[in-house]
Amino acid sequence: MTAASEAVAVRRARLEDAEGIGRVQSECWRATYAGLIPDSVLVRMTPKRQARLWRSYIRSGDLAGIIYVACAPEGVVGFASCGPEQTGRFPGSGEVYTLYVAESLHGRGLGRRLLRAMFGRLRRDGFPSALIWVLDGNPARYFYESLGGVLVAQRSSEQWGVAISESAYMWRSLSDFR
Ligand SMILES: CC(C)(COP(=O)(O)OP(=O)(O)OC[C@H]1O[C@@H](n2cnc3c(N)ncnc32)[C@H](O)[C@@H]1OP(=O)(O)O)[C@@H](O)C(=O)NCCC(=O)NCCS
């Protein structure tokens, strides 16, 4: 995709965005998580299957949190979702559950714009702070660090039959985020 990032609108997701969200998510997972999670999981994650899932999330209104898309004239090129922090370890904090930008548009400010939209939304919903969990080994952690996120927690679990380690980056004052 060759859209100039200034032609990209960041807005609340609509039902008709589900297909684009599924496409961006499948592409990003394969590009980002190969070698970090089992190939079988990546193979199962098809654009069609993910679109079906996101259609149900958008329709339900809150199942996957508040969903925003970055939308170019040719379609969805990024998306993000947010809501209350899910572990209960950071009471009163918000959480960004997903953040994905199409690989061909990395480095053009869309990740920051989506994050800003998420933080703005969380602030309006009464959350002064927010965090994001990122898989260890994903270079996105440096993106969060460069945007002021502070490492506040780590966790390990078993998912898809393998050990998974994640780190949480937090922004304690969303009103300071630019
Ligand atoms: C992480 C991601 C959302 C960043 O989006 P992006 O549109 O490429 O980032 P931006 O262009 O908005 O970058 C904003 C700033 O962060 C910096 N940055 C971006 N990615 C970075 C990285 N991997 N390491 C260090 N800095 C990074 C940019 O240089 C930029 O700094 P500047 O404003 O001083 O120039 C994107 O790379 C992505 O979708 N990755 C794959 C999916 C993923 O891992 N999502 C996160 C799951 S937890």
The ligand as a Gaussian input file, in Angstrom:
#p B3LYP/6-31G(d) Opt

LIG

0 1
 C        4.886000      -1.074000      16.779000
 C        4.159000      -0.357000      15.651000
 C        2.678000      -0.218000      15.996000
 C        4.776000       1.053000      15.489000
 O        4.030000       1.756000      14.507000
 P        4.728000       2.762000      13.468000
 O        3.640000       3.422000      12.702000
 O        5.776000       2.048000      12.710000
 O        5.449000       3.792000      14.468000
 P        5.543000       5.395000      14.298000
 O        5.948000       5.705000      12.899000
 O        4.312000       6.033000      14.822000
 O        6.764000       5.705000      15.283000
 C        6.692000       6.656000      16.320000
 C        8.068000       6.822000      16.915000
 O        8.535000       5.557000      17.433000
 C        9.758000       5.185000      16.814000
 N        9.734000       3.747000      16.561000
 C        8.856000       3.055000      15.832000
 N        9.142000       1.735000      15.854000
 C       10.259000       1.619000      16.621000
 C       11.065000       0.527000      17.025000
 N       10.768000      -0.728000      16.652000
 N       12.117000       0.774000      17.814000
 C       12.420000       2.045000      18.222000
 N       11.674000       3.118000      17.865000
 C       10.619000       2.910000      17.077000
 C        9.783000       5.951000      15.506000
 O       11.103000       6.146000      15.066000
 C        9.094000       7.235000      15.873000
 O        9.988000       8.119000      16.526000
 P       10.085000       9.681000      16.074000
 O        8.693000      10.233000      16.238000
 O       11.088000      10.245000      16.996000
 O       10.482000       9.646000      14.642000
 C        4.362000      -1.084000      14.301000
 O        5.735000      -1.263000      14.100000
 C        3.660000      -2.427000      14.226000
 O        2.476000      -2.506000      13.884000
 N        4.415000      -3.505000      14.489000
 C        3.904000      -4.869000      14.296000
 C        2.798000      -5.225000      15.243000
 C        3.184000      -5.122000      16.683000
 O        4.212000      -5.634000      17.109000
 N        2.306000      -4.466000      17.448000
 C        2.504000      -4.311000      18.868000
 C        1.957000      -5.481000      19.593000
 S        2.206000      -5.310000      21.342000

